[in-house]
Amino acid sequence: MANISLQHIQSPQDLRALKRADLDQITNQLREYILQSVARTGGHLSSNLGTVELTVALHYVFNTPHDRIVWDVGHQSYPHKILTGRRDQMAGLRQHGGISGFPKRSESDYDDFGTAHSSTSISAILGMAVASRNQGISRQHIAVIGDGAMTAGMAFEALNNAGVTPDINMLVILNDNDMSISPPVGALNRYFARLMSGQFYAKAKNVGKAVLQHVPPVLELARRFEGHAKGVLTPATLFEELGFNYVGPIDGHDLDSLLPTLENLRHLGGLQFLHVVTRKGQGYKLAEADPVLYHGPGKFDPAVGIQKPTQPGPTTFTHVFGQWLCDQAAADEKLIGITPAMREGSGMVAFEKKFPKRYFDVGIAEQHAVTFAAGIACEGLKPVVAIYSTFLQRGYDQVVHDVALQDLDVTFALDRAGLVGADGATHAGNYDIAFLRCLPKMVISTPSDEHETRLLLNTCYQYPGPASVRYPRGAGCGAEPTDTLDGVPLGKAVVRRQGKKIAILAFGTLLQNAWQVAEAHDLTLVDMRFVKPLDEALLTQLARTHQAFVTIEDGCMMGGAGSAVLEYLSATEQPVPTLLLGYPDRFIDHGDQKQLHQEIGLDSLGIQQRIEKRFAELLAVPAV
């Protein structure tokens, strides 16, 4: 066997030049490279170790980038990135100025569609297939989707549409690894899992044929029954009824199975559905044993694996929410906790253990999560939907029509508000203030630290209508939260520092970054707490005693908290010069949160410089 090196693979063309016998060396080297690379940078590990052979097989069999591949979610795309000329760039993965942890069209011609949220691949690849058909271009279109993402409604909407779309080449590959960030849930997942015990169906079919082979009329009847039984016992009929030719399941780590199967499907064309079974964390025993722990680790030593810290880390906002949820549930039996497949990420592990009958993981189904909560609220219970800000975007119609319009008592705990760091623009929670603020009766609270988060969770839970509490990823300034269930007056801000001339109105944790300029120039600093309702009485008072306002928020400025202040000042004819500080009108890429805030002028120094520039003359005049 020739000595083949991964370093010689600069593109899929180089891969396709190899002999079949050489591919095993490539897969082994690729898996080891991913392990060592992610250990140095952090990132998604389990999912990528599980797709090595599948990725190699796809680029070996299909003529990429002419043939299109869309990776659903995309956190399994590291092997793809390495084989498509980005091996040396993996050192900067998910870092400022480096490559993305997800497929990104602007990054490579091989990244056919930008992903990061789940269940979009089949819709996107169907659109590409239709475009190719209408332009007379012959190519294959492949969507690679995980079993967790297949349970989302959008995936089946796309399959349903594809089934009635003529003359297209489209291959859907179900990567069945039983892997989502939280354990996959739901009837569909159980339906797929049943295939792994499919010997029952196979044996029953063979026994029936053996018994009935000498009785032709009965055998024909049995064949007809088989079609029905197949639909009950395997997923084949489900996809065939949608118009797809179902193949599988096959071993997703066996190139001897993958390569000929993909070759055959490529020649068949039309609507094809391939079911491959892979193992998350394949090839790294520690990740195989605990794939959730190794789903998205930080830096670690592959030789020893992820080690528990000897000292407890700082309390995160997510931890504050998780503790509050347990405390509130203990005090109020009406509380119901809901998550769309983010049990660990949203801090609900302890809640599930303590209150299993009041905990609901609805799977990757944000729309359903919101309307499910609305139905619960209709019956007098009090649902709390724990959801990342970026994922609430997917349930926005339901927030509008099913919750807000009916004035239902649903509390939204919006984790990952603002910039999220390494996951970049796809996961940033920059827009929730703007898209929630326009909804009548919706309460929007913006805690400035851990202590305030607990207080505002209490307040919003006690509010008998739709309410939201938004908080960022990670830890805050270290403010110790209370252990009580007391809230604060709804819509009332608090002055943190009394100063002169300029009032800084801070919405959220960027208040901490404004202290420096407030101290330097003796300015008033206000923790606004609520975007909606605004503390209008305090704003009117401050307008009488100050010559200018500055608003600060960790979200988009268009339609955001600063806009709310300007709208109030305009409506009440209070002409106060106001500087709005927040996120610029562009998508902000991945990188360290502090570094990104510095880049857009929202660190302490940046805030001070922007205030000093805008109000230089005012600050130069001695205070009376």
KACOR-V240728 format. One record per residue. N is the residue number from 1. OMEGA is omega in radians with two decimals (NA if undefined). Layout:
n = {N | N}
omega = {OMEGA | OMEGA}
This chain:
n = {1 | 2 | 3 | 4 | 5 | 6 | 7 | 8 | 9 | 10 | 11 | 12 | 13 | 14 | 15 | 16 | 17 | 18 | 19 | 20 | 21 | 22 | 23 | 24 | 25 | 26 | 27 | 28 | 29 | 30 | 31 | 32 | 33 | 34 | 35 | 36 | 37 | 38 | 39 | 40 | 41 | 42 | 43 | 44 | 45 | 46 | 47 | 48 | 49 | 50 | 51 | 52 | 53 | 54 | 55 | 56 | 57 | 58 | 59 | 60 | 61 | 62 | 63 | 64 | 65 | 66 | 67 | 68 | 69 | 70 | 71 | 72 | 73 | 74 | 75 | 76 | 77 | 78 | 79 | 80 | 81 | 82 | 83 | 84 | 85 | 86 | 87 | 88 | 89 | 90 | 91 | 92 | 93 | 94 | 95 | 96 | 97 | 98 | 99 | 100 | 101 | 102 | 103 | 104 | 105 | 106 | 107 | 108 | 109 | 110 | 111 | 112 | 113 | 114 | 115 | 116 | 117 | 118 | 119 | 120 | 121 | 122 | 123 | 124 | 125 | 126 | 127 | 128 | 129 | 130 | 131 | 132 | 133 | 134 | 135 | 136 | 137 | 138 | 139 | 140 | 141 | 142 | 143 | 144 | 145 | 146 | 147 | 148 | 149 | 150 | 151 | 152 | 153 | 154 | 155 | 156 | 157 | 158 | 159 | 160 | 161 | 162 | 163 | 164 | 165 | 166 | 167 | 168 | 169 | 170 | 171 | 172 | 173 | 174 | 175 | 176 | 177 | 178 | 179 | 180 | 181 | 182 | 183 | 184 | 185 | 186 | 187 | 188 | 189 | 190 | 191 | 192 | 193 | 194 | 195 | 196 | 197 | 198 | 199 | 200 | 201 | 202 | 203 | 204 | 205 | 206 | 207 | 208 | 209 | 210 | 211 | 212 | 213 | 214 | 215 | 216 | 217 | 218 | 219 | 220 | 221 | 222 | 223 | 224 | 225 | 226 | 227 | 228 | 229 | 230 | 231 | 232 | 233 | 234 | 235 | 236 | 237 | 238 | 239 | 240 | 241 | 242 | 243 | 244 | 245 | 246 | 247 | 248 | 249 | 250 | 251 | 252 | 253 | 254 | 255 | 256 | 257 | 258 | 259 | 260 | 261 | 262 | 263 | 264 | 265 | 266 | 267 | 268 | 269 | 270 | 271 | 272 | 273 | 274 | 275 | 276 | 277 | 278 | 279 | 280 | 281 | 282 | 283 | 284 | 285 | 286 | 287 | 288 | 289 | 290 | 291 | 292 | 293 | 294 | 295 | 296 | 297 | 298 | 299 | 300 | 301 | 302 | 303 | 304 | 305 | 306 | 307 | 308 | 309 | 310 | 311 | 312 | 313 | 314 | 315 | 316 | 317 | 318 | 319 | 320 | 321 | 322 | 323 | 324 | 325 | 326 | 327 | 328 | 329 | 330 | 331 | 332 | 333 | 334 | 335 | 336 | 337 | 338 | 339 | 340 | 341 | 342 | 343 | 344 | 345 | 346 | 347 | 348 | 349 | 350 | 351 | 352 | 353 | 354 | 355 | 356 | 357 | 358 | 359 | 360 | 361 | 362 | 363 | 364 | 365 | 366 | 367 | 368 | 369 | 370 | 371 | 372 | 373 | 374 | 375 | 376 | 377 | 378 | 379 | 380 | 381 | 382 | 383 | 384 | 385 | 386 | 387 | 388 | 389 | 390 | 391 | 392 | 393 | 394 | 395 | 396 | 397 | 398 | 399 | 400 | 401 | 402 | 403 | 404 | 405 | 406 | 407 | 408 | 409 | 410 | 411 | 412 | 413 | 414 | 415 | 416 | 417 | 418 | 419 | 420 | 421 | 422 | 423 | 424 | 425 | 426 | 427 | 428 | 429 | 430 | 431 | 432 | 433 | 434 | 435 | 436 | 437 | 438 | 439 | 440 | 441 | 442 | 443 | 444 | 445 | 446 | 447 | 448 | 449 | 450 | 451 | 452 | 453 | 454 | 455 | 456 | 457 | 458 | 459 | 460 | 461 | 462 | 463 | 464 | 465 | 466 | 467 | 468 | 469 | 470 | 471 | 472 | 473 | 474 | 475 | 476 | 477 | 478 | 479 | 480 | 481 | 482 | 483 | 484 | 485 | 486 | 487 | 488 | 489 | 490 | 491 | 492 | 493 | 494 | 495 | 496 | 497 | 498 | 499 | 500 | 501 | 502 | 503 | 504 | 505 | 506 | 507 | 508 | 509 | 510 | 511 | 512 | 513 | 514 | 515 | 516 | 517 | 518 | 519 | 520 | 521 | 522 | 523 | 524 | 525 | 526 | 527 | 528 | 529 | 530 | 531 | 532 | 533 | 534 | 535 | 536 | 537 | 538 | 539 | 540 | 541 | 542 | 543 | 544 | 545 | 546 | 547 | 548 | 549 | 550 | 551 | 552 | 553 | 554 | 555 | 556 | 557 | 558 | 559 | 560 | 561 | 562 | 563 | 564 | 565 | 566 | 567 | 568 | 569 | 570 | 571 | 572 | 573 | 574 | 575 | 576 | 577 | 578 | 579 | 580 | 581 | 582 | 583 | 584 | 585 | 586 | 587 | 588 | 589 | 590 | 591 | 592 | 593 | 594 | 595 | 596 | 597 | 598 | 599 | 600 | 601 | 602 | 603 | 604 | 605 | 606 | 607 | 608 | 609 | 610 | 611 | 612 | 613 | 614 | 615 | 616 | 617 | 618 | 619 | 620 | 621 | 622 | 623 | 624}
omega = {-3.14 | 3.10 | -3.07 | -3.11 | 3.07 | -3.13 | -3.13 | -3.12 | 3.12 | -3.12 | 3.06 | 3.07 | 3.08 | 3.12 | -3.10 | 3.09 | -3.12 | 3.00 | 3.12 | -3.08 | -3.11 | -2.99 | 3.13 | 3.08 | -3.13 | -3.12 | 3.13 | 3.13 | -3.14 | 3.13 | 3.14 | 3.13 | 3.12 | -3.13 | -3.09 | -3.11 | -3.13 | 3.10 | -3.14 | -3.03 | -2.90 | -3.13 | -3.13 | -3.05 | -3.03 | -3.08 | -3.11 | 3.06 | -3.11 | -3.06 | -3.08 | -3.09 | 3.13 | -3.13 | 3.11 | -3.12 | -3.12 | -3.13 | 3.10 | -3.06 | -3.04 | -3.07 | 3.10 | 0.15 | 3.10 | 2.97 | -3.02 | 3.04 | 3.04 | -3.14 | -3.13 | -2.99 | 3.05 | 3.11 | 3.07 | -2.99 | -3.13 | 3.08 | 3.09 | -3.14 | -3.10 | -3.11 | -3.10 | 2.97 | -3.08 | -3.11 | -3.10 | 3.13 | 3.14 | 3.10 | 3.11 | -3.09 | 3.06 | 3.12 | -3.09 | -3.12 | -3.13 | -3.10 | -3.09 | 3.03 | -3.13 | 3.04 | -3.06 | -3.01 | -3.11 | -3.05 | -3.05 | 3.04 | 3.13 | 3.07 | -2.99 | -3.13 | 3.10 | 3.14 | 3.08 | 2.93 | -2.99 | 2.86 | 3.13 | -2.92 | -3.05 | 3.07 | -3.10 | -3.09 | 3.04 | 3.08 | 3.11 | -3.14 | 3.09 | 3.13 | 3.11 | 3.11 | -3.07 | 3.10 | 3.12 | -3.13 | 3.12 | 3.09 | 3.08 | -3.10 | -2.99 | 3.01 | 3.08 | -3.02 | -3.14 | -3.12 | 3.09 | 3.14 | -3.13 | -3.14 | 3.13 | -3.07 | -3.08 | 3.13 | -3.12 | 3.00 | -3.14 | 3.10 | 3.14 | 3.12 | -3.13 | -3.08 | 3.14 | 3.12 | -3.02 | 2.92 | 3.08 | 3.01 | -3.07 | 3.12 | 3.04 | 3.11 | 3.06 | 3.09 | -3.02 | 3.12 | 3.14 | -2.98 | 2.81 | -3.06 | 2.93 | 3.14 | -3.13 | -3.11 | 3.01 | -3.08 | -3.14 | 3.11 | 3.09 | 3.12 | 3.09 | -3.10 | -3.12 | -3.13 | -3.13 | 3.03 | -3.02 | 3.07 | 3.14 | 3.14 | -3.11 | -3.13 | 3.14 | -3.14 | -3.10 | 3.10 | 3.14 | 3.13 | -3.14 | -3.10 | -2.97 | -3.03 | 3.14 | 3.13 | -2.99 | -3.13 | 3.13 | 3.11 | 3.10 | 3.07 | 3.14 | 3.11 | 3.10 | 3.10 | -3.12 | 3.12 | 3.09 | -3.11 | 3.13 | 3.13 | 3.14 | -2.95 | 3.13 | 3.12 | -3.02 | -3.07 | 3.12 | -3.08 | 3.08 | 3.08 | 3.08 | 3.07 | -3.09 | 2.95 | -3.06 | 3.10 | 3.07 | 0.04 | 3.05 | -3.13 | -3.10 | 3.07 | -3.09 | -3.13 | 3.11 | 3.03 | -3.05 | -2.99 | 3.13 | 3.11 | 3.12 | 3.08 | -3.14 | -3.12 | 3.11 | -3.13 | -3.14 | -3.09 | -3.13 | -3.14 | -3.11 | 3.13 | -3.12 | -3.14 | 3.10 | 3.13 | 3.12 | 3.13 | 3.12 | -3.11 | -3.05 | 3.06 | 3.08 | -2.94 | -3.12 | 3.10 | 3.07 | -3.11 | -3.11 | -3.07 | 3.12 | 3.10 | -3.10 | 3.12 | -3.12 | -3.07 | 2.91 | 3.13 | 3.11 | 3.10 | -3.09 | -3.10 | -3.10 | 3.14 | -3.13 | -3.13 | 3.06 | -3.13 | 3.13 | 3.09 | 3.12 | 3.13 | 3.12 | 3.12 | 3.13 | 3.06 | 3.10 | 3.09 | 3.10 | 3.10 | -3.11 | 3.11 | 3.11 | -3.10 | 3.12 | -3.13 | -3.12 | 3.12 | 3.10 | -3.11 | -3.06 | -3.10 | 3.12 | -3.09 | 3.06 | 3.13 | -3.08 | 3.03 | 3.01 | 3.03 | -3.13 | -3.11 | -3.11 | -3.07 | -3.12 | 3.06 | -3.06 | -3.12 | -3.14 | 3.13 | 3.13 | -3.13 | -3.08 | -3.04 | -3.03 | -3.13 | 3.13 | 3.12 | -3.13 | 2.94 | -3.04 | -3.09 | -3.12 | -3.02 | -3.05 | 3.13 | 3.12 | -3.12 | -3.09 | -3.12 | 3.01 | 3.08 | 3.12 | 3.11 | 3.10 | -3.13 | 3.12 | -3.09 | 3.00 | 3.05 | -3.00 | -3.13 | 3.00 | 3.14 | 3.09 | -3.00 | 3.05 | 3.14 | -3.11 | -3.14 | 3.06 | 3.08 | -3.10 | 3.12 | -3.01 | 3.13 | -3.13 | 3.06 | -3.11 | -2.93 | -3.02 | -3.12 | -3.02 | -3.10 | 3.14 | 3.11 | -3.08 | -3.07 | 3.11 | 3.10 | 3.12 | 3.04 | -3.00 | 3.10 | 3.11 | 3.01 | -3.10 | -3.10 | -3.05 | 3.11 | -2.94 | -3.13 | 2.95 | -2.97 | -3.10 | -3.08 | -3.11 | 3.13 | -2.98 | -2.89 | -3.02 | 3.11 | -3.08 | -3.05 | 3.05 | -3.03 | -3.10 | -3.07 | 3.08 | 3.05 | 3.14 | 3.05 | 3.10 | -3.14 | -3.03 | -3.12 | -3.08 | 3.13 | -3.09 | 3.12 | 3.13 | 3.13 | 3.11 | -3.13 | -3.07 | 2.99 | 3.08 | -3.08 | -3.10 | 3.09 | -3.14 | 3.14 | -3.05 | -3.12 | 3.14 | -3.10 | -3.13 | 3.03 | -3.10 | -3.14 | -3.00 | 3.03 | 3.04 | -3.07 | 3.11 | -3.08 | 3.11 | 3.12 | -3.06 | 3.14 | 3.07 | 3.07 | 3.14 | 3.07 | 3.12 | 3.10 | 3.09 | 3.10 | -3.09 | 3.07 | -3.13 | 3.09 | 3.11 | 3.12 | -3.14 | 3.11 | 3.12 | 3.13 | -3.04 | 3.01 | -3.03 | 3.04 | 3.07 | -3.12 | -3.03 | 3.09 | 3.11 | -2.96 | 3.07 | 3.00 | -3.12 | -3.13 | -3.10 | -3.10 | -3.05 | -3.11 | 3.10 | 3.11 | -3.05 | -3.04 | 3.12 | -3.13 | 3.05 | 3.13 | -3.06 | 2.96 | -3.01 | 3.10 | -3.06 | 2.94 | 3.13 | -0.05 | 3.05 | 3.02 | -3.05 | 3.14 | 3.12 | 3.11 | 3.11 | 3.11 | -3.14 | 3.12 | 3.12 | -3.00 | -3.12 | -3.08 | -3.14 | 3.06 | 2.93 | 3.06 | -3.13 | 3.13 | 3.08 | -3.13 | -3.14 | -3.11 | 3.14 | -3.12 | -3.05 | -3.07 | 3.09 | 3.08 | 3.12 | 3.11 | 3.13 | 3.12 | 3.13 | -3.14 | 3.12 | -3.10 | -3.10 | 3.09 | 3.07 | -3.03 | -3.14 | 3.06 | -3.02 | 3.05 | 3.12 | 3.08 | 3.14 | -3.09 | -3.13 | -3.09 | 3.07 | 3.05 | -3.07 | -3.03 | -3.07 | 3.13 | 3.09 | -3.07 | -3.13 | 3.13 | 3.13 | 3.09 | 3.07 | -3.10 | -3.10 | 3.02 | 3.14 | 2.92 | -3.06 | -3.11 | -3.13 | 3.10 | -3.14 | -3.12 | -3.10 | 3.07 | 3.14 | 3.12 | -3.09 | -3.03 | -3.09 | -3.12 | -3.13 | -3.12 | -3.12 | -3.13 | 3.13 | 3.11 | 3.13 | NA}
